Amino acid sequence: MSRLGDTIRTARLKIKMTEKQLGKKCGMAESVIKDIESGRRIVSDDQAQRILKVLGVDNPISTELEVAAEPEIKVRPKPRAYVMPLEPEAPEREKAARESSDAWLDALTGVVKRVPVMADDGVVVDHVLTPIVTGKIEGGAPDKVFYYRCPDNALRG
């Protein structure tokens, strides 16, 4: 039997009403009331409210699941370490950042390329991310492009 069925049955017996009389007052068949009380039929909220109203039940049981009131369990806080952990050194952080950026560049190789920036002595000073449009970087082949950093404005025309 269900809780709602038990509630309906006890309320019906308390006011000394038969299943047939309750069915007539609610506009339902006697067999429907028997099925509800035995738990074989699931009642919609509207039907349950109508039956409980006819029976005069003030505090109807909610058709939703009710959770029993359980005592609150106190959780212990996590123990803190007595020794403060050392921060990783800066080169390790830079290496990790470089590896993560390399992973992104590997994923975006068809769209973005790292183009080297060369100083006047031929040493790579920096890298610049440039987009690849239709297989070219600013009109040139992606593997042959590099930027040149001038020490002064001597290349100006």
N, C-alpha and C positions, 0 to 999 in steps of 0.2 A: 504494500500500500504506500501511497505517496503522502507527504505531509499535508498537502492541500486536500487530498481525499479524506485523510483522517480528520482534519479540521471541519470539513463539510459534514462528515458523518456524525461527529460528536455534537456539533451545533444542531443538526437535524433531530437527533435523538433527545437533546436537551429540551427542545420546544415540542417534542412528541408529534413529529410530522412524518408521514410516510414518504417513500421515494416518489410515489405517484403524485401526491399533493405538491411536493417541492417541484417536480417536473412541470406541473400545470402552472404554478406561480411564476416559474422562470421561463416558460415557453419552450420547454425541452421535453423529450420523451423520457419515460421512466427508465428505459434501458440505458440511456446516456448517463443519467444520474448514477445508476448502479456501476457502470463502467468507470466513471470518474472516481467514485468512492473506493472501488477496488484497485484503482491505479492502472487499469488497462487502457484508459483513454487519456490523452494529453489535452488539457483544456487551454483555450486561448485566454489571454488576460481579461478580455472583455467579458467572456462567459463566466470566468471565475468571479469577477467583481459583481456581476449580476446575481449569481447564486449566493454569494456572501452577503449581499445587500438584502436579499429576501430573507435570509436566515437571521439578519440583525447582528452580524459579527462586527464589532467595533474596530478591532485591530487585526485585519486579515494578514495572513502570512504572505510575505512577498513571494512571487513566483520566481524571483531571481535567487541565485545561490547565496546562502547566508554563510558567512565565515564565523566560526565560533570565536569568541573572545579569548585570545591566548595571551598569556603574560608576555610583556615585551622583553626580549632577550638583549641584554647589554653586551655589546661587542667590545672586547678589549682593544685598545689602540695598538697599532704595530709598534714593536720596540724599535727605538732609534739606535743607530750605530753610535758607539762611543767615540770613534775616531772619524773625523771628517774625511770624506774621500777626496783624493787629490784631483785637481782639474787636469785634463789631458793637456799636454804641451801644445803650443801654437802650431808647430810643424805638423803634428798629427792631425790637428783640426783642419789645417789647410789641405793635407793629403786626402782626408775624408771628403772635404768639399770638392776637391778636384775630381775624385773618383765618382762622386754623385753627379757632377756636371758632365763628366765623360759619359756616364750612363745615359743621360738625357741627350747628349749629342749623338750617341750611337742610335738612339731611337728616332732622332730627327735628321738623319744624314741626308735624306732626299730633299729637305726643305731648308735647312740652315747649315752653314759651313763655318768652321773656325778658320779665319784667314789670318796669317801671320803679319805682324807689323815689324818691318826691318829698320834698323838704324843705318847710318851711312857707312858703317864698317861691316855690314852684312850679318850682324847678330840679331836674332829674334828678340825683340824687346817686349812685345805684347801680342795678344790675339784679339781679333774683333769678330763677332758673330755677324754674318751677313746672309741675307736670304738668297736662295737659288731660284731664279725665275726662268722658266723654260730651259732648264739645264745649263744656264750661264749665270755668272756673277758679273753684273755691270758690263755685259757684252763679251766677257772672256771665259775661257774654259776654267772650271772650278779648281782644277789641280795646278794651274799655272798662275793664278792670281795671288798677289801679295801687295801689301801697302808699304810705302816707303816714307820714313819719317825724316824730314829735312832739318838740319840744324838751324837754318835761317831761311829767309825768303828768296833764296838765290834762284829758284825755279820759276819765279813769277815772271811773266812776260811783259 
